[in-house]
Amino acid sequence: MTPRELQRRVGIVIRRHRERLKYSQEDFANAADMHRSYYSNIERGTQNFSLTYLLKISRMLNVSLAKLFDEAETLDLPNAIAEPHSPPRVGRPKGRKSGWRF
């Protein structure tokens, strides 16, 4: 496994844990005191992040670093890339119409 592939895998694992907690990327990044675009790049696997940030993220997710790396190593990367995201619902409640009339 290349370092680039490991970054990608760790990013996917982080995204899965964040989505389970129903955080948006922006809310999670703000709570972790990170810029949203930096955090987004970590999840996409394009950011070469430091252990300091990885530790901060793992603590917020309440997941050990060992578990993050273990899940990243055993991740089926092609299927994980193809799976749809399950972001938290943002916006108006389902089935509710806007008050705007045209």
C-alpha positions in Angstrom: 0.0 0.0 0.0 1.4 3.4 -1.0 1.2 6.4 1.4 -1.2 8.1 -1.0 -3.5 5.0 -0.9 -3.3 5.0 2.9 -4.3 8.7 3.0 -7.3 7.9 0.8 -8.4 5.0 3.0 -8.0 6.9 6.2 -10.1 9.7 4.7 -12.9 7.4 3.8 -12.9 5.8 7.3 -13.0 9.3 8.9 -15.9 10.3 6.6 -17.9 7.2 7.6 -17.5 7.9 11.3 -18.4 11.5 10.9 -21.5 10.7 8.9 -22.6 8.1 11.6 -22.4 11.0 14.1 -24.6 13.1 11.8 -22.1 15.9 11.5 -21.8 18.0 8.3 -18.2 18.6 7.1 -18.5 22.2 8.0 -19.8 21.7 11.5 -17.2 19.0 12.2 -14.4 21.1 10.9 -15.5 24.1 13.0 -15.8 22.0 16.1 -12.3 20.6 15.4 -10.9 24.1 14.9 -9.9 23.4 11.3 -10.7 25.1 8.0 -13.5 23.4 6.2 -11.6 23.0 2.9 -8.6 21.5 4.8 -10.9 19.0 6.5 -12.6 18.2 3.2 -9.2 17.4 1.6 -8.4 15.0 4.5 -11.7 13.1 3.8 -11.0 12.9 0.1 -7.4 11.7 0.7 -5.8 14.6 -1.1 -4.4 16.3 2.0 -1.1 15.2 3.6 -2.3 15.7 7.2 -0.2 15.7 10.4 -0.6 13.4 13.3 -1.7 16.3 15.4 -4.8 16.8 13.2 -5.4 13.0 13.0 -5.4 12.8 16.8 -7.7 15.7 17.1 -10.1 14.1 14.6 -10.0 10.7 16.3 -10.8 12.2 19.6 -13.8 14.1 18.2 -15.0 10.9 16.6 -14.3 9.0 19.8 -12.4 6.4 17.9 -8.8 5.3 18.6 -6.0 5.9 16.1 -5.4 2.2 16.1 -9.0 1.5 15.1 -8.9 4.2 12.3 -5.8 2.6 10.8 -7.1 -1.0 11.3 -10.3 0.0 9.4 -8.3 1.7 6.8 -6.1 -1.3 6.2 -9.0 -3.7 5.8 -11.1 -1.3 3.7 -12.2 -2.6 0.3 -11.2 0.6 -1.5 -12.9 0.1 -4.9 -16.3 -0.6 -3.2 -15.8 2.2 -0.6 -15.1 4.8 -3.4 -18.3 3.6 -5.2 -20.6 3.7 -2.2 -22.9 6.8 -1.9 -22.3 9.3 0.9 -24.9 9.6 3.6 -24.6 13.2 4.7 -26.8 14.6 7.4 -30.1 16.1 6.2 -29.9 19.8 5.8 -32.6 22.2 4.7 -36.3 22.1 5.1 -38.1 19.1 6.5 -39.0 16.3 4.1 -42.4 16.8 2.4 -42.8 20.4 3.5 -43.4 22.9 0.8 -41.8 26.3 0.7 -44.0 29.3 1.4 -43.0 31.0 -1.9 -45.7 31.4 -4.5 -45.0 32.2 -8.1 
